[in-house]
Amino acid sequence: METTMAVKLVEFSLQSMVGKLEKMLEEEAVLLAGVEDDARCIVEELRSITSFLMAMSKRRNLDDQLQNWVREVRELAYDAEDSIDEFDCRLRSTPYNERGFKDFFNNLFNSIKLLKPRHDIALELKKLKVQVEEIRKRHVRYSHPNEATTSLDMADRYSDLRIIGHFVEKSQLVGINQSRDLIIRWVTDEKCPELTTISLVGFGGLGKTTLAKTVYDDPIIVGGHFQPRAWIAVSQNYNIKELLKNIIRKISIDEKQIRDVSGCQDTRLNTEQLLNMMDELQLVQTIRDHLHEKKYLLVFDDVWSTEAWESLSIALPSGKEGSRVIVTTRIEDVANTSCSGNRQFIFKVSPLSPELSWDLFCRKVFDAPDYSCPPKLKNVGREILQKCDGLPLAILTIGGLLASKRHNKLEEWKNFRNHFRSEIQTNKKLSKIDQILGLSYNDLPYDLKPCFLFLGIFPEDYEIGRKRLMRRWVAEGIVSGVGGFPAEKVAERCFNELVSRSLVQPSEFNDNGKVKSCRVHDMMLQVIISISNKVNFAVLLNEHTTNLPQHQKIRRLSWQGGSSGLSTNTDLSHLRSFTAFGSDGRDVPVPLKDYRKQRLLRAIDLEGSFNLSDRLHPNSFSKLFLLKYLSLRNNIRLRRLPDSIGDLQNLQCLDIRGTYIEELPNSIVKLQKLVYLLGGLIVHTFTRKEPNMYEEVPRYAYPDNSNHMYDKFTIDVYTSSVKLKFPKGIRELNGLRKLGMTYADDEQLLQEIGELVKLEKLAICFGEDDQVSGVLEGIRVLLSKLSGSLRSLTISHAKYGDLKRALDEVASPPLLLCKLQIHANLGGLPAWFASLKQVVKITLYFTRLQLQDLQVLRNLHTLVHLVLGYRSFDNAAENLVFDRGGFTHLKFLEIQSHGVIFEEAALQSLKILKMSYFAHGYSVDGIEHLRGLKEVHIYKSTLGIVKMVEDISRCHSNHPKCYSDADVSSKCSIM
């Protein structure tokens, strides 16, 4: 499998490089003047090599010579792509200059300067051509025409591994009873006579097969509830005809029926010979005829594709006999397709809770009947178990290994804990974890493999933002546009595919139902790191780093705290990306501060590394022609950017949110390829330290950017904006799609922003001393100009009483808005708010609306998330009334410092209600009418709130989870 992984990655690298050369030949032939023939020759040779690699990827093993050859091809592909990118960038990048009479002389000067890069690329392509020709010769030398290029190998090995799920001891069936009983109820429900498919979905090692087998073997099922019943293992390398034959064998179809369908009455042929003579259509017909009007149960274990399911499903006759089909799969698309008739029968298999994990672990390691763990082993045992993250496969496998350590257990367990990663990668007794989880990687299309491996640059338990991840993929060329389909859309499709395949675990969703952030299971991360090390995809530096790859070029470097682990002579000149993570806020030196020697960098991601200050070298970015992504987010010491930022002429994303940068250098307007310019926001959180005492905790203080459950006892979360000032000339950034948080201090700046016609997201704030009339006129004109592009708008800190009038007078309102935030005194909603037919989220603070404005909001039927913050309504003494029929799709409602009444049948879609009160006298009535409620969060500075929380939890028909800050000792999580 290791060689297959390497071959697939090389194939991807070659495809990427060939694509770039072909694009230059087709679209920018003038840039390759004089070297077109060499470029075309290279393209043809690389295509030939790629075809050979595709054939080799099916082999079970390659000899040492071929493995070395694959590594050479990979490095050549990387080096060649670097040369092509740098050449392309240098030719296309023309220095920014002021318009006017200087243009002629600048253009002449630039033409002369281009002669050198043309000469350089000519030499590079000549050199590359020689290398490719030598590789082709080795290709011929090492390819053995008489050697089979395919081997069915993995299927057999995998089939052996899957037998584990069939023979789990009853003592080790921990936490399965509730799930088993639910599935059995679905299977035996006589109120549902139609053919029903039940799908068990989840990533490898969770016990889907084990769960299905306990249902299949349950006495209720075995005792004649279904006739016939059959278990069919599908797996990755399925053959549909063989699967259909297997079904015929398992459901005991007699030979006469087979002869009737096949049309062969030759009695000399036995059943197997008859089956081998039949085509797919005849096999399907045989199964359908036999199952017709029978009550059958079929289990299709481990279905990897919708095509496999569709090929099998046509053999299943529908009827009213109560037949059932159970499908186990790692792929959500398969689950959705197989249960397309009724999605309620999709069962998502989840990791075990910490308590059940410990129970299973003890049952595997220690002796019956009590399975008790000696006190001296408990702490280290739980630390080891934490790495398994609820994965039964890992718990049982690691538990079996630890159970075999009979002498000096404590020291051996500690040693295993301290070297957990290397044990997983090298211990043969644990190889089945790697093999079963690695199958998911092996099944990925070649273009998804590097996307998946890229997840390995993030630390354990890190919450990975979807947008951040996709932008990184695009910046490094891992994902690119296809056939007019933009790279961002391709990246989103790749991300959704990883989610669908259960390779990442969604941890947070946005208001549109999209995954906002995700995590990688700890055991899956170990597999990723293992593969990444083998194919030299990325190098990780953390406190456990003991050795770095020798004689291999470092392409991606992920620093995760601790000492850098780099020697002074480590060659980092081939770096494509550098990512730094702050582990605990310590001021540990980041390995890189001056990037001028890393000319091939495509991405620098220093989000939350805590180690940057004004010590960034003034010319840090002066040589980074290829850089597309730069994130300095949540570096709280950073207060300015160097002027060399303007040299990053290919930069597409600049993220300085969570910093104290208040003014951008004049050179920022040179970044004419910039798409995302994000800055100015710092999130603060107040938590209760003692009764009536609160401590401010910046959200960025958490190294993994997660909430660490503090939202359940948060007093308030608010966003403060750093006034990010722009120099003149922002209109030059005409590719911008997202801009914020911008300090709009004069009308001219607003006019320039209005010329950014691609802008989709805009966040602007105003000061107190701005020229009122000019700024209001500017905002009115700006919104009209951007009405066709804006999807997200934030207006903050405006204290003008006439802001509403300016919004009312917008000639062409931005009616395509999906998200809207206003932190400003309006006095009432502009008339066009009622026409926001696509808005999903609205956040209001200090708007001082009138009560009748709530009726405008209630009729926005696309609204999912509504925040009515402090002083959002003018008269706090009157209750907000939510009545029947309004807010039809609202799922999340937050109300601060205002009384509220929920009438009968109000807010039927509401799932989460959050209420914050900072004074006495507010009332909440009618929560019992919120039938769909799942969570209630109530924050107040008195202990009297506990009774309200307990009453809601006990009396509400839906028994929602209730959280309050009132119980200081336990943070009051009342279930």
Salt bridges, closest charged atoms under 4 A:
GLU22 OE2 - ARG47 NH2 1.96
GLU28 OE2 - ARG92 NH1 3.44
ASP38 OD2 - LYS126 NZ 3.12
ASP38 OD1 - LYS129 NZ 3.39
GLU44 OE2 - ARG47 NH1 3.09
GLU45 OE2 - ARG136 NE 3.28
GLU72 OE1 - ARG138 NH2 2.43
GLU75 OE2 - ARG74 NE 3.44
GLU75 OE1 - ARG555 NH2 2.74
ASP79 OD2 - LYS553 NZ 2.80
ASP79 OD1 - ARG555 NH2 2.98
GLU81 OE2 - LYS20 NZ 2.80
GLU81 OE1 - ARG576 NH2 3.30
ASP82 OD2 - ARG555 NH1 3.24
ASP82 OD1 - ARG576 NH2 3.03
ASP82 OD1 - ARG602 NH1 2.93
ASP85 OD2 - LYS20 NZ 2.81
ASP85 OD2 - ARG602 NH2 2.60
GLU86 OE2 - ARG599 NH2 2.72
ASP88 OD1 - ARG92 NE 2.22
ASP120 OD2 - ARG90 NH2 3.72
ASP120 OD2 - LYS116 NZ 3.06
GLU134 OE2 - ARG138 NH1 3.08
GLU134 OE2 - ARG141 NH2 3.97
GLU147 OE1 - ARG59 NH1 3.79
ASP181 OD1 - ARG180 NE 3.16
GLU194 OE2 - LYS320 NZ 3.15
ASP217 OD2 - LYS213 NZ 2.32
GLU242 OE2 - LYS245 NZ 3.21
GLU255 OE2 - ARG259 NH2 2.77
ASP260 OD2 - LYS256 NZ 3.11
ASP266 OD2 - ARG268 NH2 3.04
GLU272 OE2 - ARG249 NE 2.83
GLU293 OE2 - HIS292 NE2 3.60
ASP301 OD2 - ARG162 NH2 2.88
ASP302 OD2 - ARG162 NH1 3.95
GLU332 OE2 - LYS348 NZ 3.81
ASP359 OD1 - ARG363 NE 3.01
GLU383 OE1 - ARG417 NH1 2.68
ASP389 OD2 - HIS521 NE2 3.87
ASP443 OD2 - ARG501 NH1 2.64
GLU460 OE1 - LYS387 NZ 3.27
GLU460 OE2 - ARG421 NH2 3.97
GLU463 OE1 - ARG519 NH2 3.37
GLU476 OE2 - ARG472 NH2 3.00
GLU476 OE1 - ARG556 NE 2.85
GLU488 OE2 - ARG737 NH2 3.77
GLU492 OE2 - ARG466 NH1 3.64
GLU492 OE2 - LYS514 NZ 2.84
GLU497 OE2 - ARG501 NE 2.78
GLU508 OE2 - LYS516 NZ 3.91
ASP511 OD1 - HIS865 ND1 2.68
GLU543 OE2 - ARG586 NH2 3.25
ASP571 OD2 - HIS574 NE2 3.87
ASP584 OD2 - ARG586 NE 2.70
ASP587 OD2 - ARG637 NH1 3.36
ASP594 OD2 - ARG596 NH2 2.68
ASP594 OD2 - HIS617 NE2 3.92
ASP605 OD2 - ARG468 NE 2.96
ASP605 OD2 - ARG472 NH1 3.05
GLU607 OE1 - ARG468 NE 3.48
ASP655 OD2 - ARG633 NH1 3.91
ASP655 OD2 - ARG657 NH2 2.68
GLU696 OE2 - HIS684 ND1 2.34
ASP704 OD1 - HIS708 NE2 3.02
GLU732 OE1 - ARG99 NH2 3.31
GLU752 OE2 - ARG731 NH1 3.83
GLU755 OE1 - ARG731 NE 3.20
GLU760 OE2 - ARG737 NE 3.66
GLU768 OE2 - LYS799 NZ 3.25
GLU777 OE2 - ARG780 NH2 2.43
ASP802 OD2 - ARG805 NH2 3.86
ASP808 OD2 - LYS804 NZ 2.73
GLU809 OE2 - ARG805 NH1 3.48
ASP874 OD1 - ARG848 NH1 3.36
ASP883 OD1 - ARG858 NH2 3.01
GLU928 OE2 - HIS929 NE2 3.92
GLU935 OE1 - HIS937 NE2 2.89
ASP951 OD2 - LYS947 NZ 2.93
ASP951 OD1 - ARG954 NH2 2.66
ASP965 OD2 - ARG688 NH2 2.88
